[in-house]
Amino acid sequence: MRSMLYSKIHRARITGTQLDYEGSVAIAPELLQQADILPHEEVHILNVNNGARFTTYAIRGQSGQIELRGAAARLAMPGDIVIILTYHQMSEEEALLRTPKILYVDENNRIKPPNTASA
């Protein structure tokens, strides 16, 4: 089995933080659905602004929301740009055939077409 990139939300913006929470990242429901991320699924978050990389779990947020909660709230500030990744275990045969789901979002965390995305 290989651990392969399954989905990616590219350059989302942190909309808020809540330190006094048991922990997670609230992600807009439309992003969860399109990236095929389930509530309570492990996600890896890469903060483009400060280089922090951490793991937490996803919960359903409100439209446009990317909010860090609990200890993760100390690793980003509202406005920071993040990349949210999921990985799945799959056989080598599956890995060779699968293309990860990659979502590009604008400054309001709305999905935009890939051809308008900046890397």
HELIX and SHEET records of a PDB file:
HELIX    1   1 PRO A   29  ALA A   35  1                                   7    
HELIX    2   2 GLY A   70  LEU A   75  5                                   6    
HELIX    3   3 GLU A   92  LEU A   97  1                                   6    
HELIX    4   4 PRO A  114  THR A  116  5                                   3    
SHEET    1   A 9 GLY A  16  GLN A  18  0                                        
SHEET    2   A 9 ILE A  66  ARG A  69  1                                        
SHEET    3   A 9 SER A  24  ILE A  27 -1                                        
SHEET    4   A 9 ARG A  53  ARG A  60  1                                        
SHEET    5   A 9 GLU A  42  ASN A  47 -1                                        
SHEET    6   A 9 ILE A  81  MET A  90 -1                                        
SHEET    7   A 9 ARG A   2  ARG A  13 -1                                        
SHEET    8   A 9 LYS A 101  VAL A 105  1                                        
SHEET    9   A 9 ILE A 111  LYS A 112 -1                                        
END                                                                             
